């Protein structure tokens, strides 16, 4: 079953460290716990029209919390750090007739929807 890109990338993970890493082209997201790195890469490329270079993921287990006599667990989650290309160059290649053509697809060098500008 194919997942939608909106179901894979749940929300941005905004901290001081993640804001500093935006200058290096690294964006951090909370993602679906069952999502693979390939699915995360395709979802980020589809939603934000960027070229993803690498994806690193970390699984976090929920912590036990107490409030008086009641105890429970916070939810588990998965965090993904996505590194995007900052050069924004369009790909050029040679066709059969030895003509050089460029890819017409626009590649962005930042994710403006993230809420933080570089």
Beta strands, then each sheet from edge to edge (+ up, - down):
strand 1: 9-12
strand 2: 26-31
strand 3: 52-60
strand 4: 64-67
strand 5: 70-73
strand 6: 77-84
strand 7: 92-94
strand 8: 100-102
sheet 1: 1+ 2- 6+ 3-
sheet 2: 4+ 5-
sheet 3: 7+ 8-
end
